[in-house]
Amino acid sequence: MRRGRFKRGCLRLAYQVPLAILAALGFVVIIMHSGDRRILTPEEIATAGFGYNLTSFEVRHLPAKWLHRLNSALPWVEIDDETRMAYLDRYPDLARELRSARDDLKSALARGDATAISIAESHIDSLIGERNRIRDAVEELLEAAISTELIRLGLHQDGEFIWPPVDFRIDDTPHVFVTSPRDEIRRNSVRLLRPDLTEQDKQQIEDQVFETADLSSVVLPTGGLASFPNLVPSDYSLQSLLEVSAHEWLHAYLLFHPLGRAYWSNGDMTSLNETLANRFGQEVGRTVYNRLTGEDVNVLEPPYIPGRDSEEDDSDENGAQAPFDPREFLHDTRHETERLLSQGKIEEAETYMEDRRQTLVENGHNIRKINQAYFAFHGTYADSPSSTSNLANQIWQLRQQTPTIGTLVKQLQTINNHNQFLQLLDTQNIEQ
């Protein structure tokens, strides 16, 4: 009797366990599915299908770069220095040609000229093919040159070991999608998007977020990406390429120190990281550029500081109209926008920003959109005219008190909150 009951019980349990598991799995799926719907943001909905897959980029490029290094180390395939320098000499012209070809494509698309579109696309494909053939050698030469400068600055471990290694990929960089509240200038969210977005794609994303969430938003190109390998634009000049490469390397380096780990803790720490990286990228990039080319580009250029108040007259001392200064113009625009927003005049501020953008376009500065999100993103870089922060000037004063940019990095890398930075300014008698 007991045996029979035991058998029946086991048989019943044998059916019940899989049913219970299936029911539990079904419940989890329902919960997860409904949970996804609950937490999906308007930004995520608007950018669905346009996202940039950083993992895919790293999986494709990191092994390829190291395999190339292993392969090129073989004695029968090693690329000599003369060939590398020839590739480097070709790179600036190639970058200019690629920029020009992409401008031609945009123009052809705007006209709807199918023949011109086909020609431009074919030209771009040809230039990208050439870029891909020479970029491994160019990257290795530039990585070695930057590494030499980092060692000179003392930013290496024992035995001249640099961590993380200087490793970057010349390729198309992603776009960044930034949102801000409409009643203030503040970064609300940031998402990476594919580099191949059309103007229609950008407008669609921005319009959808405006209509569904009442947020200011903008899709912008990026000038580089701190990944591994770091990603730098393929159509930059050699000097800009070196500056961006050094900038992105510093972000990777700082991740192993308190300053870098505090990047996302608040806006002040984000700005401190980015502004220091700009200063570092400029000095290291230009130093390496001068060494490679024999030129004498100014390495220690001070940050942009507005030369006058927006209310002053636009004429010089002789009464002649002063040259149009886009930096001053943007800086004044940021201040006036904030004044209007502080008074609750949101639509008036947005109309004002669009009018100012059109003036910039008329003066040859083709900015696609200026709004709260635009200033929220660019204002993170304190040496930008879109910023109202004194941080760039403070870092410049600290730099003037240190023998090298490497010394300044070591001085700041242990800071993990904004109060510590302010305390440092006090000890150095720098105005806050």
LOPA-854254 format. One record per residue (C-alpha): residue in three letters; x, y, z. Coordinates in Angstrom, 2 decimals, padded with zeros to 5 digits. Layout:
% residues N
{fise->ALA px->X py->Y pz->Z}
...
% end
This chain:
% residues 432
{fise->MET px->000.00 py->000.00 pz->000.00}
{fise->ARG px->002.69 py->002.41 pz->000.96}
{fise->ARG px->004.76 py->001.33 pz->-002.00}
{fise->GLY px->001.82 py->001.97 pz->-004.30}
{fise->ARG px->001.17 py->005.37 pz->-002.84}
{fise->PHE px->004.87 py->006.15 pz->-003.10}
{fise->LYS px->004.89 py->005.19 pz->-006.76}
{fise->ARG px->001.80 py->007.19 pz->-007.53}
{fise->GLY px->003.25 py->010.11 pz->-005.62}
{fise->CYS px->006.51 py->009.89 pz->-007.58}
{fise->LEU px->004.63 py->009.65 pz->-010.84}
{fise->ARG px->002.50 py->012.66 pz->-009.97}
{fise->LEU px->005.66 py->014.58 pz->-008.94}
{fise->ALA px->007.39 py->013.63 pz->-012.19}
{fise->TYR px->004.64 py->015.44 pz->-014.10}
{fise->GLN px->004.29 py->018.28 pz->-011.66}
{fise->VAL px->007.97 py->019.35 pz->-011.57}
{fise->PRO px->008.26 py->020.15 pz->-015.30}
{fise->LEU px->004.85 py->021.81 pz->-015.22}
{fise->ALA px->005.91 py->023.90 pz->-012.24}
{fise->ILE px->009.16 py->024.84 pz->-013.97}
{fise->LEU px->007.31 py->025.82 pz->-017.13}
{fise->ALA px->004.81 py->027.83 pz->-015.12}
{fise->ALA px->007.63 py->029.57 pz->-013.23}
{fise->LEU px->009.48 py->030.31 pz->-016.44}
{fise->GLY px->006.31 py->031.65 pz->-017.96}
{fise->PHE px->005.75 py->033.85 pz->-014.96}
{fise->VAL px->009.33 py->035.17 pz->-015.15}
{fise->VAL px->008.93 py->035.90 pz->-018.85}
{fise->ILE px->005.70 py->037.76 pz->-018.20}
{fise->ILE px->007.29 py->039.74 pz->-015.37}
{fise->MET px->010.39 py->040.53 pz->-017.42}
{fise->HIS px->008.35 py->041.46 pz->-020.45}
{fise->SER px->006.03 py->043.73 pz->-018.56}
{fise->GLY px->008.99 py->045.09 pz->-016.61}
{fise->ASP px->010.73 py->046.03 pz->-019.86}
{fise->ARG px->007.65 py->047.93 pz->-020.91}
{fise->ARG px->007.54 py->049.76 pz->-017.60}
{fise->ILE px->011.16 py->050.93 pz->-017.63}
{fise->LEU px->011.57 py->051.58 pz->-021.36}
{fise->THR px->012.27 py->055.29 pz->-021.69}
{fise->PRO px->011.15 py->057.59 pz->-024.52}
{fise->GLU px->014.81 py->057.89 pz->-025.52}
{fise->GLU px->015.14 py->054.11 pz->-025.82}
{fise->ILE px->011.97 py->053.89 pz->-027.86}
{fise->ALA px->013.04 py->056.68 pz->-030.22}
{fise->THR px->016.51 py->055.21 pz->-030.79}
{fise->ALA px->015.42 py->051.58 pz->-031.18}
{fise->GLY px->017.26 py->050.14 pz->-034.16}
{fise->PHE px->019.76 py->053.01 pz->-034.27}
{fise->GLY px->021.99 py->052.01 pz->-031.35}
{fise->TYR px->025.74 py->051.57 pz->-031.61}
{fise->ASN px->027.03 py->048.14 pz->-030.60}
{fise->LEU px->030.27 py->048.82 pz->-028.75}
{fise->THR px->030.82 py->045.13 pz->-027.97}
{fise->SER px->030.58 py->044.28 pz->-031.65}
{fise->PHE px->033.14 py->046.97 pz->-032.46}
{fise->GLU px->035.61 py->045.59 pz->-029.91}
{fise->VAL px->035.07 py->041.98 pz->-031.01}
{fise->ARG px->035.75 py->042.94 pz->-034.63}
{fise->HIS px->038.71 py->045.25 pz->-034.15}
{fise->LEU px->040.71 py->044.20 pz->-031.09}
{fise->PRO px->041.64 py->040.71 pz->-032.42}
{fise->ALA px->042.29 py->042.12 pz->-035.90}
{fise->LYS px->044.76 py->044.69 pz->-034.59}
{fise->TRP px->046.73 py->042.20 pz->-032.50}
{fise->LEU px->046.75 py->039.58 pz->-035.24}
{fise->HIS px->048.18 py->042.22 pz->-037.56}
{fise->ARG px->050.90 py->042.99 pz->-035.03}
{fise->LEU px->051.80 py->039.32 pz->-034.71}
{fise->ASN px->051.78 py->038.88 pz->-038.46}
{fise->SER px->053.84 py->041.99 pz->-039.17}
{fise->ALA px->056.45 py->040.83 pz->-036.65}
{fise->LEU px->057.30 py->037.88 pz->-038.89}
{fise->PRO px->060.58 py->038.57 pz->-040.70}
{fise->TRP px->059.19 py->037.89 pz->-044.17}
{fise->VAL px->056.19 py->040.26 pz->-043.85}
{fise->GLU px->057.54 py->043.00 pz->-041.57}
{fise->ILE px->056.73 py->046.54 pz->-042.75}
{fise->ASP px->059.83 py->048.73 pz->-042.72}
{fise->ASP px->059.88 py->052.24 pz->-041.24}
{fise->GLU px->060.18 py->053.85 pz->-044.67}
{fise->THR px->056.92 py->052.23 pz->-045.79}
{fise->ARG px->055.19 py->053.27 pz->-042.57}
{fise->MET px->056.30 py->056.87 pz->-043.08}
{fise->ALA px->055.05 py->056.76 pz->-046.66}
{fise->TYR px->051.66 py->055.61 pz->-045.38}
{fise->LEU px->051.73 py->058.38 pz->-042.77}
{fise->ASP px->052.49 py->060.95 pz->-045.47}
{fise->ARG px->049.49 py->059.70 pz->-047.43}
{fise->TYR px->047.12 py->059.77 pz->-044.45}
{fise->PRO px->046.43 py->063.57 pz->-044.25}
{fise->ASP px->045.54 py->063.75 pz->-047.96}
{fise->LEU px->043.40 py->060.64 pz->-047.62}
{fise->ALA px->041.51 py->062.17 pz->-044.68}
{fise->ARG px->040.86 py->065.37 pz->-046.64}
{fise->GLU px->039.67 py->063.42 pz->-049.67}
{fise->LEU px->037.33 py->061.36 pz->-047.50}
{fise->ARG px->035.81 py->064.50 pz->-045.94}
{fise->SER px->035.35 py->066.03 pz->-049.38}
{fise->ALA px->033.77 py->062.87 pz->-050.80}
{fise->ARG px->031.29 py->062.71 pz->-047.94}
{fise->ASP px->030.40 py->066.36 pz->-048.50}
{fise->ASP px->029.81 py->065.51 pz->-052.17}
{fise->LEU px->027.51 py->062.68 pz->-051.15}
{fise->LYS px->025.49 py->064.94 pz->-048.85}
{fise->SER px->025.12 py->067.47 pz->-051.65}
{fise->ALA px->024.04 py->064.77 pz->-054.13}
{fise->LEU px->021.51 py->063.38 pz->-051.66}
{fise->ALA px->020.07 py->066.84 pz->-051.08}
{fise->ARG px->019.65 py->067.31 pz->-054.85}
{fise->GLY px->018.31 py->063.80 pz->-055.38}
{fise->ASP px->020.87 py->063.27 pz->-058.16}
{fise->ALA px->021.06 py->059.47 pz->-058.53}
{fise->THR px->024.13 py->059.53 pz->-060.79}
{fise->ALA px->026.06 py->061.85 pz->-058.48}
{fise->ILE px->025.04 py->059.74 pz->-055.46}
{fise->SER px->026.40 py->056.59 pz->-057.12}
{fise->ILE px->029.68 py->058.29 pz->-058.05}
{fise->ALA px->030.14 py->059.73 pz->-054.55}
{fise->GLU px->029.37 py->056.41 pz->-052.86}
{fise->SER px->031.84 py->054.61 pz->-055.14}
{fise->HIS px->034.51 py->057.20 pz->-054.37}
{fise->ILE px->033.91 py->056.88 pz->-050.62}
{fise->ASP px->034.11 py->053.08 pz->-050.79}
{fise->SER px->037.42 py->053.35 pz->-052.68}
{fise->LEU px->038.88 py->055.76 pz->-050.12}
{fise->ILE px->037.74 py->053.62 pz->-047.19}
{fise->GLY px->039.32 py->050.61 pz->-048.87}
{fise->GLU px->042.63 py->052.47 pz->-049.11}
{fise->ARG px->042.29 py->053.64 pz->-045.51}
{fise->ASN px->041.76 py->050.09 pz->-044.33}
{fise->ARG px->044.84 py->048.89 pz->-046.21}
{fise->ILE px->047.22 py->051.39 pz->-044.61}
{fise->ARG px->045.66 py->052.13 pz->-041.23}
{fise->ASP px->047.27 py->049.24 pz->-039.31}
{fise->ALA px->050.74 py->050.51 pz->-040.18}
{fise->VAL px->049.75 py->054.14 pz->-039.51}
{fise->GLU px->048.18 py->053.23 pz->-036.16}
{fise->GLU px->051.26 py->051.30 pz->-035.02}
{fise->LEU px->053.58 py->054.17 pz->-035.90}
{fise->LEU px->051.43 py->056.75 pz->-034.10}
{fise->GLU px->050.83 py->054.47 pz->-031.10}
{fise->ALA px->054.59 py->054.03 pz->-030.72}
{fise->ALA px->055.15 py->057.80 pz->-030.99}
{fise->ILE px->052.50 py->058.55 pz->-028.34}
{fise->SER px->053.87 py->055.79 pz->-026.09}
{fise->THR px->057.34 py->057.34 pz->-026.27}
{fise->GLU px->055.90 py->060.67 pz->-025.14}
{fise->LEU px->053.95 py->059.04 pz->-022.27}
{fise->ILE px->057.15 py->057.44 pz->-021.03}
{fise->ARG px->058.91 py->060.80 pz->-021.21}
{fise->LEU px->056.08 py->062.26 pz->-019.09}
{fise->GLY px->056.46 py->059.50 pz->-016.51}
{fise->LEU px->053.02 py->057.98 pz->-017.10}
{fise->HIS px->054.31 py->054.41 pz->-017.21}
{fise->GLN px->054.90 py->051.51 pz->-014.86}
{fise->ASP px->058.25 py->049.94 pz->-013.97}
{fise->GLY px->060.30 py->048.93 pz->-016.96}
{fise->GLU px->058.70 py->051.49 pz->-019.28}
{fise->PHE px->055.47 py->049.48 pz->-019.33}
{fise->ILE px->052.44 py->051.58 pz->-020.27}
{fise->TRP px->049.06 py->050.64 pz->-018.85}
{fise->PRO px->046.67 py->050.61 pz->-020.51}
{fise->PRO px->048.57 py->050.21 pz->-023.80}
{fise->VAL px->048.15 py->052.94 pz->-026.40}
{fise->ASP px->045.79 py->051.22 pz->-028.80}
{fise->PHE px->043.34 py->052.92 pz->-031.13}
{fise->ARG px->041.41 py->052.21 pz->-034.31}
{fise->ILE px->040.92 py->054.73 pz->-037.12}
{fise->ASP px->037.32 py->054.30 pz->-038.21}
{fise->ASP px->033.92 py->056.00 pz->-038.37}
{fise->THR px->032.91 py->057.12 pz->-034.89}
{fise->PRO px->029.36 py->056.80 pz->-033.56}
{fise->HIS px->026.88 py->059.60 pz->-033.05}
{fise->VAL px->025.77 py->060.59 pz->-029.57}
{fise->PHE px->022.15 py->061.28 pz->-028.67}
{fise->VAL px->021.76 py->063.78 pz->-025.83}
{fise->THR px->018.61 py->064.95 pz->-024.06}
{fise->SER px->017.99 py->067.83 pz->-021.69}
{fise->PRO px->014.94 py->069.27 pz->-019.93}
{fise->ARG px->013.52 py->072.17 pz->-021.89}
{fise->ASP px->013.39 py->074.51 pz->-018.90}
{fise->GLU px->017.11 py->074.24 pz->-018.08}
{fise->ILE px->020.42 py->073.20 pz->-019.59}
{fise->ARG px->021.29 py->069.84 pz->-018.04}
{fise->ARG px->022.31 py->066.48 pz->-019.46}
{fise->ASN px->019.41 py->064.13 pz->-018.93}
{fise->SER px->020.59 py->061.09 pz->-020.89}
{fise->VAL px->023.30 py->060.11 pz->-023.36}
{fise->ARG px->023.15 py->057.24 pz->-025.86}
{fise->LEU px->025.54 py->056.09 pz->-028.58}
{fise->LEU px->024.06 py->055.71 pz->-032.07}
{fise->ARG px->025.32 py->054.27 pz->-035.35}
{fise->PRO px->027.75 py->056.39 pz->-037.40}
{fise->ASP px->025.71 py->055.96 pz->-040.62}
{fise->LEU px->022.60 py->057.89 pz->-039.55}
{fise->THR px->020.98 py->060.05 pz->-042.21}
{fise->GLU px->019.74 py->063.57 pz->-041.55}
{fise->GLN px->016.21 py->062.16 pz->-041.70}
{fise->ASP px->017.09 py->059.56 pz->-039.03}
{fise->LYS px->018.41 py->062.25 pz->-036.71}
{fise->GLN px->015.38 py->064.46 pz->-037.14}
{fise->GLN px->013.00 py->061.54 pz->-036.62}
{fise->ILE px->014.66 py->060.60 pz->-033.32}
{fise->GLU px->014.70 py->064.17 pz->-032.04}
{fise->ASP px->011.11 py->064.86 pz->-033.06}
{fise->GLN px->009.83 py->061.69 pz->-031.41}
{fise->VAL px->011.46 py->062.48 pz->-028.07}
{fise->PHE px->010.17 py->066.05 pz->-028.21}
{fise->GLU px->006.62 py->064.91 pz->-028.93}
{fise->THR px->006.47 py->062.01 pz->-026.46}
{fise->ALA px->008.59 py->063.30 pz->-023.57}
{fise->ASP px->008.73 py->067.09 pz->-024.06}
{fise->LEU px->012.54 py->066.95 pz->-023.93}
{fise->SER px->015.14 py->068.92 pz->-025.82}
{fise->SER px->017.37 py->066.52 pz->-027.74}
{fise->VAL px->020.08 py->066.49 pz->-030.37}
{fise->VAL px->022.07 py->063.92 pz->-032.34}
{fise->LEU px->025.72 py->064.95 pz->-032.62}
{fise->PRO px->028.87 py->063.43 pz->-034.13}
{fise->THR px->031.55 py->062.28 pz->-031.70}
{fise->GLY px->035.20 py->063.17 pz->-031.98}
{fise->GLY px->036.37 py->059.88 pz->-030.47}
{fise->LEU px->035.36 py->057.08 pz->-028.14}
{fise->ALA px->037.15 py->055.64 pz->-025.11}
{fise->SER px->036.85 py->051.90 pz->-025.72}
{fise->PHE px->039.49 py->049.23 pz->-026.30}
{fise->PRO px->040.87 py->049.83 pz->-028.77}
{fise->ASN px->039.94 py->053.52 pz->-028.57}
{fise->LEU px->038.07 py->054.77 pz->-031.60}
{fise->VAL px->039.24 py->057.88 pz->-033.46}
{fise->PRO px->037.74 py->059.49 pz->-036.59}
{fise->SER px->039.13 py->058.53 pz->-039.97}
{fise->ASP px->038.66 py->061.96 pz->-041.56}
{fise->TYR px->040.61 py->064.04 pz->-039.03}
{fise->SER px->043.86 py->065.82 pz->-039.82}
{fise->LEU px->047.01 py->064.22 pz->-038.45}
{fise->GLN px->047.30 py->066.77 pz->-035.64}
{fise->SER px->043.66 py->066.33 pz->-034.60}
{fise->LEU px->044.01 py->062.54 pz->-034.80}
{fise->LEU px->046.96 py->062.60 pz->-032.42}
{fise->GLU px->045.17 py->064.96 pz->-030.01}
{fise->VAL px->042.05 py->062.76 pz->-029.92}
{fise->SER px->044.13 py->059.59 pz->-029.51}
{fise->ALA px->045.94 py->061.04 pz->-026.50}
{fise->HIS px->042.65 py->062.38 pz->-025.08}
{fise->GLU px->040.97 py->058.97 pz->-025.26}
{fise->TRP px->044.02 py->057.18 pz->-023.86}
{fise->LEU px->043.88 py->059.39 pz->-020.77}
{fise->HIS px->040.26 py->058.39 pz->-020.16}
{fise->ALA px->041.32 py->054.74 pz->-020.22}
{fise->TYR px->044.27 py->055.49 pz->-017.91}
{fise->LEU px->042.10 py->057.40 pz->-015.42}
{fise->LEU px->039.68 py->054.49 pz->-015.07}
{fise->PHE px->042.36 py->052.88 pz->-012.89}
{fise->HIS px->042.42 py->055.94 pz->-010.63}
{fise->PRO px->039.83 py->057.72 pz->-008.43}
{fise->LEU px->039.33 py->060.64 pz->-010.84}
{fise->GLY px->038.30 py->058.43 pz->-013.75}
{fise->ARG px->036.08 py->056.22 pz->-011.62}
{fise->ALA px->034.22 py->059.34 pz->-010.42}
{fise->TYR px->033.44 py->060.37 pz->-014.01}
{fise->TRP px->029.70 py->059.64 pz->-013.74}
{fise->SER px->029.23 py->060.68 pz->-010.11}
{fise->ASN px->028.06 py->064.20 pz->-011.08}
{fise->GLY px->028.40 py->066.87 pz->-013.74}
{fise->ASP px->031.35 py->068.57 pz->-012.02}
{fise->MET px->033.43 py->065.38 pz->-012.10}
{fise->THR px->032.45 py->064.64 pz->-015.69}
{fise->SER px->033.57 py->068.12 pz->-016.70}
{fise->LEU px->036.82 py->067.81 pz->-014.73}
{fise->ASN px->037.66 py->064.54 pz->-016.50}
{fise->GLU px->036.82 py->065.86 pz->-019.96}
{fise->THR px->038.54 py->069.22 pz->-019.55}
{fise->LEU px->041.72 py->067.61 pz->-018.23}
{fise->ALA px->041.62 py->065.13 pz->-021.13}
{fise->ASN px->041.31 py->068.04 pz->-023.58}
{fise->ARG px->044.34 py->069.77 pz->-022.05}
{fise->PHE px->046.31 py->066.50 pz->-022.03}
{fise->GLY px->045.30 py->065.56 pz->-025.58}
{fise->GLN px->046.29 py->068.98 pz->-026.89}
{fise->GLU px->049.75 py->068.95 pz->-025.33}
{fise->VAL px->050.66 py->065.34 pz->-026.01}
{fise->GLY px->049.12 py->065.29 pz->-029.49}
{fise->ARG px->050.85 py->068.49 pz->-030.60}
{fise->THR px->054.19 py->067.46 pz->-029.12}
{fise->VAL px->054.09 py->064.18 pz->-031.05}
{fise->TYR px->052.88 py->065.97 pz->-034.18}
{fise->ASN px->055.81 py->068.41 pz->-034.05}
{fise->ARG px->058.25 py->065.54 pz->-033.54}
{fise->LEU px->056.87 py->063.55 pz->-036.50}
{fise->THR px->056.50 py->066.42 pz->-038.96}
{fise->GLY px->059.21 py->068.85 pz->-037.91}
{fise->GLU px->056.61 py->071.61 pz->-037.54}
{fise->ASP px->056.32 py->073.97 pz->-034.57}
{fise->VAL px->052.66 py->074.06 pz->-033.56}
{fise->ASN px->052.05 py->075.83 pz->-030.24}
{fise->VAL px->051.77 py->073.13 pz->-027.57}
{fise->LEU px->050.84 py->075.32 pz->-024.58}
{fise->GLU px->047.86 py->077.20 pz->-025.95}
{fise->PRO px->045.68 py->078.73 pz->-023.19}
{fise->PRO px->041.97 py->077.90 pz->-023.11}
{fise->TYR px->039.35 py->080.07 pz->-024.74}
{fise->ILE px->038.28 py->082.95 pz->-022.50}
{fise->PRO px->035.60 py->085.41 pz->-023.71}
{fise->GLY px->037.18 py->088.77 pz->-024.48}
{fise->ARG px->034.17 py->090.93 pz->-023.79}
{fise->ASP px->030.62 py->090.97 pz->-022.46}
{fise->SER px->027.81 py->090.27 pz->-024.89}
{fise->GLU px->026.46 py->093.80 pz->-024.36}
{fise->GLU px->029.59 py->095.52 pz->-025.71}
{fise->ASP px->029.72 py->096.94 pz->-029.22}
{fise->ASP px->030.90 py->094.70 pz->-032.07}
{fise->SER px->033.24 py->097.35 pz->-033.52}
{fise->ASP px->036.96 py->097.81 pz->-032.93}
{fise->GLU px->038.72 py->100.95 pz->-031.63}
{fise->ASN px->038.62 py->102.55 pz->-035.11}
{fise->GLY px->034.89 py->102.01 pz->-035.47}
{fise->ALA px->035.27 py->099.23 pz->-038.06}
{fise->GLN px->033.18 py->096.11 pz->-037.74}
{fise->ALA px->035.16 py->093.44 pz->-035.89}
{fise->PRO px->035.56 py->090.00 pz->-037.56}
{fise->PHE px->032.84 py->087.51 pz->-036.70}
{fise->ASP px->033.99 py->085.35 pz->-033.78}
{fise->PRO px->031.93 py->082.12 pz->-033.60}
{fise->ARG px->033.30 py->081.25 pz->-030.15}
{fise->GLU px->032.27 py->084.57 pz->-028.65}
{fise->PHE px->028.94 py->084.31 pz->-030.47}
{fise->LEU px->028.23 py->080.85 pz->-029.02}
{fise->HIS px->029.34 py->081.92 pz->-025.56}
{fise->ASP px->026.97 py->084.90 pz->-025.62}
{fise->THR px->024.20 py->082.65 pz->-026.93}
{fise->ARG px->024.64 py->080.26 pz->-024.02}
{fise->HIS px->024.41 py->083.08 pz->-021.47}
{fise->GLU px->021.34 py->084.68 pz->-023.02}
{fise->THR px->019.63 py->081.30 pz->-023.33}
{fise->GLU px->020.17 py->080.61 pz->-019.64}
{fise->ARG px->018.80 py->084.06 pz->-018.78}
{fise->LEU px->015.63 py->083.41 pz->-020.77}
{fise->LEU px->015.17 py->079.94 pz->-019.29}
{fise->SER px->015.62 py->081.29 pz->-015.75}
{fise->GLN px->012.64 py->083.54 pz->-016.46}
{fise->GLY px->010.55 py->080.62 pz->-017.68}
{fise->LYS px->010.62 py->081.83 pz->-021.30}
{fise->ILE px->011.20 py->078.40 pz->-022.84}
{fise->GLU px->009.75 py->078.95 pz->-026.30}
{fise->GLU px->011.37 py->082.37 pz->-026.55}
{fise->ALA px->014.74 py->080.80 pz->-025.67}
{fise->GLU px->014.27 py->078.10 pz->-028.32}
{fise->THR px->013.37 py->080.65 pz->-030.98}
{fise->TYR px->016.39 py->082.71 pz->-029.96}
{fise->MET px->018.75 py->079.72 pz->-030.27}
{fise->GLU px->017.44 py->078.88 pz->-033.73}
{fise->ASP px->017.88 py->082.50 pz->-034.87}
{fise->ARG px->021.45 py->082.47 pz->-033.59}
{fise->ARG px->022.12 py->079.15 pz->-035.34}
{fise->GLN px->020.99 py->080.65 pz->-038.63}
{fise->THR px->023.40 py->083.55 pz->-038.12}
{fise->LEU px->026.22 py->081.07 pz->-037.59}
{fise->VAL px->025.26 py->079.26 pz->-040.81}
{fise->GLU px->025.22 py->082.56 pz->-042.69}
{fise->ASN px->028.78 py->083.12 pz->-041.48}
{fise->GLY px->029.97 py->079.72 pz->-042.70}
{fise->HIS px->029.55 py->077.64 pz->-039.52}
{fise->ASN px->027.15 py->074.83 pz->-040.40}
{fise->ILE px->025.72 py->073.71 pz->-037.07}
{fise->ARG px->022.65 py->071.56 pz->-037.65}
{fise->LYS px->020.85 py->072.33 pz->-034.39}
{fise->ILE px->021.40 py->074.45 pz->-031.27}
{fise->ASN px->019.15 py->073.83 pz->-028.29}
{fise->GLN px->019.31 py->073.02 pz->-024.58}
{fise->ALA px->020.68 py->069.53 pz->-025.25}
{fise->TYR px->023.39 py->070.95 pz->-027.54}
{fise->PHE px->024.65 py->073.23 pz->-024.77}
{fise->ALA px->024.26 py->070.50 pz->-022.15}
{fise->PHE px->026.63 py->068.25 pz->-024.10}
{fise->HIS px->029.22 py->070.77 pz->-025.28}
{fise->GLY px->029.15 py->072.63 pz->-021.97}
{fise->THR px->030.71 py->069.56 pz->-020.33}
{fise->TYR px->033.99 py->070.61 pz->-021.92}
{fise->ALA px->034.88 py->073.69 pz->-019.89}
{fise->ASP px->037.27 py->074.95 pz->-022.58}
{fise->SER px->034.36 py->075.13 pz->-025.03}
{fise->PRO px->032.60 py->078.43 pz->-025.80}
{fise->SER px->029.38 py->076.56 pz->-024.97}
{fise->SER px->030.46 py->076.35 pz->-021.34}
{fise->THR px->029.91 py->078.89 pz->-018.56}
{fise->SER px->032.40 py->077.20 pz->-016.22}
{fise->ASN px->035.73 py->078.63 pz->-015.04}
{fise->LEU px->037.18 py->075.10 pz->-014.82}
{fise->ALA px->039.32 py->075.31 pz->-017.96}
{fise->ASN px->041.03 py->078.45 pz->-016.66}
{fise->GLN px->041.58 py->076.77 pz->-013.28}
{fise->ILE px->043.20 py->073.73 pz->-014.89}
{fise->TRP px->045.31 py->076.06 pz->-017.04}
{fise->GLN px->046.56 py->077.85 pz->-013.92}
{fise->LEU px->047.36 py->074.51 pz->-012.28}
{fise->ARG px->049.21 py->073.47 pz->-015.42}
{fise->GLN px->051.33 py->076.62 pz->-015.30}
{fise->GLN px->052.42 py->075.63 pz->-011.79}
{fise->THR px->053.57 py->072.13 pz->-012.89}
{fise->PRO px->056.62 py->071.21 pz->-014.98}
{fise->THR px->054.76 py->068.87 pz->-017.36}
{fise->ILE px->051.24 py->067.77 pz->-018.23}
{fise->GLY px->052.17 py->064.36 pz->-016.80}
{fise->THR px->052.82 py->065.96 pz->-013.44}
{fise->LEU px->049.39 py->067.61 pz->-013.55}
{fise->VAL px->047.70 py->064.30 pz->-014.37}
{fise->LYS px->049.38 py->062.64 pz->-011.39}
{fise->GLN px->048.32 py->065.56 pz->-009.20}
{fise->LEU px->044.67 py->065.27 pz->-010.21}
{fise->GLN px->044.25 py->061.52 pz->-010.68}
{fise->THR px->043.73 py->060.87 pz->-006.95}
{fise->ILE px->040.77 py->063.28 pz->-006.70}
{fise->ASN px->037.44 py->061.48 pz->-006.31}
{fise->ASN px->035.04 py->064.35 pz->-005.61}
{fise->HIS px->034.62 py->068.01 pz->-006.47}
{fise->ASN px->035.33 py->069.24 pz->-002.93}
{fise->GLN px->038.81 py->067.74 pz->-003.12}
{fise->PHE px->039.42 py->069.67 pz->-006.34}
{fise->LEU px->038.27 py->072.91 pz->-004.69}
{fise->GLN px->040.60 py->072.23 pz->-001.77}
{fise->LEU px->043.47 py->071.80 pz->-004.22}
{fise->LEU px->042.63 py->075.15 pz->-005.79}
{fise->ASP px->042.75 py->076.73 pz->-002.32}
{fise->THR px->046.19 py->075.31 pz->-001.59}
{fise->GLN px->047.44 py->076.71 pz->-004.91}
{fise->ASN px->045.77 py->080.13 pz->-004.36}
{fise->ILE px->043.63 py->079.74 pz->-007.48}
{fise->GLU px->040.30 py->081.56 pz->-007.59}
{fise->GLN px->037.26 py->079.28 pz->-007.58}
% end
